[in-house]
Amino acid sequence: MNQSYLKGALLILAAGLCYAFQPIFAKVAYEDGANAIALMLLRFLLAACLLHLYVFRQRKRRLATELTRMNVIKILAVGMLVGIGAMCYFMSLERLSIGLATLLFYLFPLYIFIFSVILRLEAMSLLKLTAVLLAIGGVYISVDLNGELPVTGILLGLSAGAIYGIYIMLNNHFLAHQDTLSSITWVSSGAFICFAIPSMAGQAVFPDSMQGYGAVLGLVFISTLLSLTLFLKGIRLIARSTDTSVLAMTEIGTTMLLAWLLLNEQASSREIIGAVVIFVAALMILMTGRKRAAEVT
């Protein structure tokens, strides 16, 4: 393992820790009266404004790279995709426990593998097929079909994971070659666009007190600006979608631990077992990639 890969892995793990605070901040804001649309609007509006101001100052000092118009349009589109995925995830948090919503979201390594097979970027094998079935089994274990879980929340969590998987693949094939600061700026701007229209239509419900707005600031600085910076820098050092997704899966355990420590939310035994099964499936997919790389070399 070379130094660049190790550094990239550490950056991805650090980004995962920052991302793990997302549902914590969201739950605090929801308890203060906010809804997902208002939370996402404030999150990406503040992040985009701060980033554009910083980039403007850096360009005056000739320390930032200016993107072409076509690249800006492409990154804005990626940002809108990020916004849709974030909305699905945060709406699932309104309906499900933090543990289950996070678990459904972190099926994205499975989606990345499936997309890669469909696009013929990876070949199917018995071990990979076993891993796919194992991951599906993990979700089946986690979701109590006999309970009264809202189907909408489950579908939103699954959709968020699928969209995030696409985002990681786009990062590796497009954003990894762009200036990190400029990319984050326009990704945040694209995500903000997703929530501007429903907000102007009166769909946004804002927090009632400074406690809710404090959660918004935490979401902006820790789980958006810092996490995106670490993630984009890490992903360009690793340059492997599957490896990146597996490393990011450590957020499952971190999120459940933070929910227990800060919100006293207990993860069910089904969710814990399901998380372990899905993580094993992701490691199996990673092992197949390592084996193939070794055979090539």
Contacts in CASP RR format, 6 or more apart in sequence:
PFRMAT RR
TARGET T0000
AUTHOR 0000-0000-0000
METHOD contacts of the structure
MODEL  1
MNQSYLKGALLILAAGLCYAFQPIFAKVAYEDGANAIALMLLRFLLAACL
LHLYVFRQRKRRLATELTRMNVIKILAVGMLVGIGAMCYFMSLERLSIGL
ATLLFYLFPLYIFIFSVILRLEAMSLLKLTAVLLAIGGVYISVDLNGELP
VTGILLGLSAGAIYGIYIMLNNHFLAHQDTLSSITWVSSGAFICFAIPSM
AGQAVFPDSMQGYGAVLGLVFISTLLSLTLFLKGIRLIARSTDTSVLAMT
EIGTTMLLAWLLLNEQASSREIIGAVVIFVAALMILMTGRKRAAEVT
4 237 0 8 1.000
5 237 0 8 1.000
5 238 0 8 1.000
7 234 0 8 1.000
7 237 0 8 1.000
8 233 0 8 1.000
8 234 0 8 1.000
8 235 0 8 1.000
8 237 0 8 1.000
8 238 0 8 1.000
9 234 0 8 1.000
9 238 0 8 1.000
9 243 0 8 1.000
9 247 0 8 1.000
11 230 0 8 1.000
11 231 0 8 1.000
11 233 0 8 1.000
11 234 0 8 1.000
11 237 0 8 1.000
12 230 0 8 1.000
12 231 0 8 1.000
12 234 0 8 1.000
12 235 0 8 1.000
12 238 0 8 1.000
12 244 0 8 1.000
12 247 0 8 1.000
12 248 0 8 1.000
13 247 0 8 1.000
13 250 0 8 1.000
14 230 0 8 1.000
15 226 0 8 1.000
15 227 0 8 1.000
15 228 0 8 1.000
15 230 0 8 1.000
15 231 0 8 1.000
15 234 0 8 1.000
15 248 0 8 1.000
16 227 0 8 1.000
16 230 0 8 1.000
16 231 0 8 1.000
16 248 0 8 1.000
16 250 0 8 1.000
16 251 0 8 1.000
16 254 0 8 1.000
17 251 0 8 1.000
17 254 0 8 1.000
18 222 0 8 1.000
18 223 0 8 1.000
18 226 0 8 1.000
18 227 0 8 1.000
18 230 0 8 1.000
19 223 0 8 1.000
19 227 0 8 1.000
19 231 0 8 1.000
19 248 0 8 1.000
19 251 0 8 1.000
20 251 0 8 1.000
20 253 0 8 1.000
20 254 0 8 1.000
20 255 0 8 1.000
20 258 0 8 1.000
21 218 0 8 1.000
21 219 0 8 1.000
21 222 0 8 1.000
21 223 0 8 1.000
21 258 0 8 1.000
22 89 0 8 1.000
22 90 0 8 1.000
22 219 0 8 1.000
22 223 0 8 1.000
22 255 0 8 1.000
23 93 0 8 1.000
23 98 0 8 1.000
23 99 0 8 1.000
23 101 0 8 1.000
23 102 0 8 1.000
23 255 0 8 1.000
23 259 0 8 1.000
24 98 0 8 1.000
24 255 0 8 1.000
24 258 0 8 1.000
24 259 0 8 1.000
24 262 0 8 1.000
24 263 0 8 1.000
25 215 0 8 1.000
25 216 0 8 1.000
25 218 0 8 1.000
25 219 0 8 1.000
25 222 0 8 1.000
25 223 0 8 1.000
26 36 0 8 1.000
26 39 0 8 1.000
26 90 0 8 1.000
26 93 0 8 1.000
26 215 0 8 1.000
26 219 0 8 1.000
27 93 0 8 1.000
27 98 0 8 1.000
27 259 0 8 1.000
27 263 0 8 1.000
28 211 0 8 1.000
28 212 0 8 1.000
28 214 0 8 1.000
28 215 0 8 1.000
29 39 0 8 1.000
29 207 0 8 1.000
29 212 0 8 1.000
29 215 0 8 1.000
29 216 0 8 1.000
29 219 0 8 1.000
30 39 0 8 1.000
30 93 0 8 1.000
30 94 0 8 1.000
32 207 0 8 1.000
32 208 0 8 1.000
32 209 0 8 1.000
32 211 0 8 1.000
32 212 0 8 1.000
32 215 0 8 1.000
33 205 0 8 1.000
33 206 0 8 1.000
33 207 0 8 1.000
33 208 0 8 1.000
33 212 0 8 1.000
34 205 0 8 1.000
34 206 0 8 1.000
34 207 0 8 1.000
34 208 0 8 1.000
34 212 0 8 1.000
34 216 0 8 1.000
35 94 0 8 1.000
35 203 0 8 1.000
35 204 0 8 1.000
35 205 0 8 1.000
36 87 0 8 1.000
36 90 0 8 1.000
36 91 0 8 1.000
36 93 0 8 1.000
36 94 0 8 1.000
37 87 0 8 1.000
37 195 0 8 1.000
37 198 0 8 1.000
37 199 0 8 1.000
37 203 0 8 1.000
37 204 0 8 1.000
37 205 0 8 1.000
38 199 0 8 1.000
38 204 0 8 1.000
38 205 0 8 1.000
38 206 0 8 1.000
38 207 0 8 1.000
39 90 0 8 1.000
39 216 0 8 1.000
39 219 0 8 1.000
40 83 0 8 1.000
40 86 0 8 1.000
40 87 0 8 1.000
40 90 0 8 1.000
40 191 0 8 1.000
40 194 0 8 1.000
40 195 0 8 1.000
41 192 0 8 1.000
41 195 0 8 1.000
41 196 0 8 1.000
41 199 0 8 1.000
41 204 0 8 1.000
42 206 0 8 1.000
42 213 0 8 1.000
42 216 0 8 1.000
42 220 0 8 1.000
43 86 0 8 1.000
43 216 0 8 1.000
43 219 0 8 1.000
43 220 0 8 1.000
43 224 0 8 1.000
44 83 0 8 1.000
44 188 0 8 1.000
44 189 0 8 1.000
44 190 0 8 1.000
44 191 0 8 1.000
44 192 0 8 1.000
44 194 0 8 1.000
44 195 0 8 1.000
44 224 0 8 1.000
45 192 0 8 1.000
46 216 0 8 1.000
46 217 0 8 1.000
46 220 0 8 1.000
47 188 0 8 1.000
47 192 0 8 1.000
47 220 0 8 1.000
47 224 0 8 1.000
47 225 0 8 1.000
48 185 0 8 1.000
48 188 0 8 1.000
48 189 0 8 1.000
48 190 0 8 1.000
48 191 0 8 1.000
48 192 0 8 1.000
50 220 0 8 1.000
50 225 0 8 1.000
51 181 0 8 1.000
51 184 0 8 1.000
51 185 0 8 1.000
51 188 0 8 1.000
51 225 0 8 1.000
52 185 0 8 1.000
52 189 0 8 1.000
54 181 0 8 1.000
55 64 0 8 1.000
55 181 0 8 1.000
55 182 0 8 1.000
55 185 0 8 1.000
58 64 0 8 1.000
58 181 0 8 1.000
59 66 0 8 1.000
64 179 0 8 1.000
64 181 0 8 1.000
64 182 0 8 1.000
65 179 0 8 1.000
65 181 0 8 1.000
65 182 0 8 1.000
66 182 0 8 1.000
67 75 0 8 1.000
67 178 0 8 1.000
67 179 0 8 1.000
67 182 0 8 1.000
67 186 0 8 1.000
71 178 0 8 1.000
72 186 0 8 1.000
74 174 0 8 1.000
75 175 0 8 1.000
75 178 0 8 1.000
75 182 0 8 1.000
75 183 0 8 1.000
75 186 0 8 1.000
75 187 0 8 1.000
75 190 0 8 1.000
76 186 0 8 1.000
76 189 0 8 1.000
76 190 0 8 1.000
76 193 0 8 1.000
77 190 0 8 1.000
78 167 0 8 1.000
78 170 0 8 1.000
78 174 0 8 1.000
78 175 0 8 1.000
78 187 0 8 1.000
78 190 0 8 1.000
79 186 0 8 1.000
79 187 0 8 1.000
79 188 0 8 1.000
79 189 0 8 1.000
79 190 0 8 1.000
79 191 0 8 1.000
80 190 0 8 1.000
80 191 0 8 1.000
80 193 0 8 1.000
80 194 0 8 1.000
81 163 0 8 1.000
81 166 0 8 1.000
81 167 0 8 1.000
81 170 0 8 1.000
82 163 0 8 1.000
82 167 0 8 1.000
82 187 0 8 1.000
82 190 0 8 1.000
82 191 0 8 1.000
83 190 0 8 1.000
83 191 0 8 1.000
83 194 0 8 1.000
83 195 0 8 1.000
84 163 0 8 1.000
84 194 0 8 1.000
85 159 0 8 1.000
85 160 0 8 1.000
85 161 0 8 1.000
85 163 0 8 1.000
85 164 0 8 1.000
85 167 0 8 1.000
86 160 0 8 1.000
86 191 0 8 1.000
87 194 0 8 1.000
87 195 0 8 1.000
88 156 0 8 1.000
88 157 0 8 1.000
88 159 0 8 1.000
88 160 0 8 1.000
88 161 0 8 1.000
88 163 0 8 1.000
89 101 0 8 1.000
89 105 0 8 1.000
89 156 0 8 1.000
89 157 0 8 1.000
89 160 0 8 1.000
89 161 0 8 1.000
89 164 0 8 1.000
91 153 0 8 1.000
91 156 0 8 1.000
92 101 0 8 1.000
92 104 0 8 1.000
92 105 0 8 1.000
92 153 0 8 1.000
92 154 0 8 1.000
92 156 0 8 1.000
92 157 0 8 1.000
92 160 0 8 1.000
93 101 0 8 1.000
95 101 0 8 1.000
95 150 0 8 1.000
95 152 0 8 1.000
95 153 0 8 1.000
95 156 0 8 1.000
96 104 0 8 1.000
96 149 0 8 1.000
96 150 0 8 1.000
96 153 0 8 1.000
96 154 0 8 1.000
96 157 0 8 1.000
97 265 0 8 1.000
97 267 0 8 1.000
97 268 0 8 1.000
97 271 0 8 1.000
98 255 0 8 1.000
98 256 0 8 1.000
98 259 0 8 1.000
98 263 0 8 1.000
98 265 0 8 1.000
99 252 0 8 1.000
99 255 0 8 1.000
99 256 0 8 1.000
99 259 0 8 1.000
99 265 0 8 1.000
99 267 0 8 1.000
99 271 0 8 1.000
100 142 0 8 1.000
100 143 0 8 1.000
100 149 0 8 1.000
100 271 0 8 1.000
101 153 0 8 1.000
101 157 0 8 1.000
102 251 0 8 1.000
102 252 0 8 1.000
102 255 0 8 1.000
102 256 0 8 1.000
103 139 0 8 1.000
103 142 0 8 1.000
103 252 0 8 1.000
103 271 0 8 1.000
103 274 0 8 1.000
103 275 0 8 1.000
103 278 0 8 1.000
104 139 0 8 1.000
104 142 0 8 1.000
104 154 0 8 1.000
104 157 0 8 1.000
104 158 0 8 1.000
104 160 0 8 1.000
104 161 0 8 1.000
105 157 0 8 1.000
105 160 0 8 1.000
105 161 0 8 1.000
105 164 0 8 1.000
106 161 0 8 1.000
106 248 0 8 1.000
106 249 0 8 1.000
106 251 0 8 1.000
106 252 0 8 1.000
106 275 0 8 1.000
106 278 0 8 1.000
107 135 0 8 1.000
107 139 0 8 1.000
107 158 0 8 1.000
107 161 0 8 1.000
107 162 0 8 1.000
107 278 0 8 1.000
108 161 0 8 1.000
108 162 0 8 1.000
108 164 0 8 1.000
108 165 0 8 1.000
108 168 0 8 1.000
108 245 0 8 1.000
108 248 0 8 1.000
109 135 0 8 1.000
109 165 0 8 1.000
109 242 0 8 1.000
109 245 0 8 1.000
109 246 0 8 1.000
109 249 0 8 1.000
109 282 0 8 1.000
109 285 0 8 1.000
110 131 0 8 1.000
110 132 0 8 1.000
110 135 0 8 1.000
110 136 0 8 1.000
110 278 0 8 1.000
110 281 0 8 1.000
110 282 0 8 1.000
110 285 0 8 1.000
111 161 0 8 1.000
111 162 0 8 1.000
111 165 0 8 1.000
111 166 0 8 1.000
112 165 0 8 1.000
112 168 0 8 1.000
112 169 0 8 1.000
112 241 0 8 1.000
112 242 0 8 1.000
112 245 0 8 1.000
113 122 0 8 1.000
113 128 0 8 1.000
113 131 0 8 1.000
113 132 0 8 1.000
113 242 0 8 1.000
113 285 0 8 1.000
114 132 0 8 1.000
115 121 0 8 1.000
115 165 0 8 1.000
115 166 0 8 1.000
115 169 0 8 1.000
116 122 0 8 1.000
116 169 0 8 1.000
116 241 0 8 1.000
116 242 0 8 1.000
117 123 0 8 1.000
117 124 0 8 1.000
117 128 0 8 1.000
122 128 0 8 1.000
122 242 0 8 1.000
122 289 0 8 1.000
125 288 0 8 1.000
127 284 0 8 1.000
127 287 0 8 1.000
127 288 0 8 1.000
128 284 0 8 1.000
128 285 0 8 1.000
128 288 0 8 1.000
130 284 0 8 1.000
131 281 0 8 1.000
131 282 0 8 1.000
131 284 0 8 1.000
131 285 0 8 1.000
131 288 0 8 1.000
132 281 0 8 1.000
134 277 0 8 1.000
134 278 0 8 1.000
134 280 0 8 1.000
134 281 0 8 1.000
134 284 0 8 1.000
135 277 0 8 1.000
135 278 0 8 1.000
135 281 0 8 1.000
135 282 0 8 1.000
137 274 0 8 1.000
137 277 0 8 1.000
138 273 0 8 1.000
138 274 0 8 1.000
138 277 0 8 1.000
138 278 0 8 1.000
138 281 0 8 1.000
139 274 0 8 1.000
139 278 0 8 1.000
141 270 0 8 1.000
141 273 0 8 1.000
141 274 0 8 1.000
141 277 0 8 1.000
142 270 0 8 1.000
142 271 0 8 1.000
142 273 0 8 1.000
142 274 0 8 1.000
142 275 0 8 1.000
143 149 0 8 1.000
143 154 0 8 1.000
143 270 0 8 1.000
144 268 0 8 1.000
144 270 0 8 1.000
165 241 0 8 1.000
165 245 0 8 1.000
168 235 0 8 1.000
168 241 0 8 1.000
168 244 0 8 1.000
168 245 0 8 1.000
169 241 0 8 1.000
171 232 0 8 1.000
171 235 0 8 1.000
172 235 0 8 1.000
172 239 0 8 1.000
172 240 0 8 1.000
172 241 0 8 1.000
172 244 0 8 1.000
175 183 0 8 1.000
175 187 0 8 1.000
175 232 0 8 1.000
176 232 0 8 1.000
176 235 0 8 1.000
176 236 0 8 1.000
176 239 0 8 1.000
180 229 0 8 1.000
180 232 0 8 1.000
180 233 0 8 1.000
180 236 0 8 1.000
183 232 0 8 1.000
184 225 0 8 1.000
184 228 0 8 1.000
184 229 0 8 1.000
184 232 0 8 1.000
187 228 0 8 1.000
188 224 0 8 1.000
188 228 0 8 1.000
195 204 0 8 1.000
198 204 0 8 1.000
207 213 0 8 1.000
207 215 0 8 1.000
207 216 0 8 1.000
231 248 0 8 1.000
234 244 0 8 1.000
235 244 0 8 1.000
238 244 0 8 1.000
238 247 0 8 1.000
242 285 0 8 1.000
242 286 0 8 1.000
242 289 0 8 1.000
243 286 0 8 1.000
245 282 0 8 1.000
246 282 0 8 1.000
246 283 0 8 1.000
246 285 0 8 1.000
246 286 0 8 1.000
249 278 0 8 1.000
249 279 0 8 1.000
249 282 0 8 1.000
252 275 0 8 1.000
252 278 0 8 1.000
252 279 0 8 1.000
253 275 0 8 1.000
256 267 0 8 1.000
256 271 0 8 1.000
256 272 0 8 1.000
256 275 0 8 1.000
259 265 0 8 1.000
259 267 0 8 1.000
260 266 0 8 1.000
260 267 0 8 1.000
END
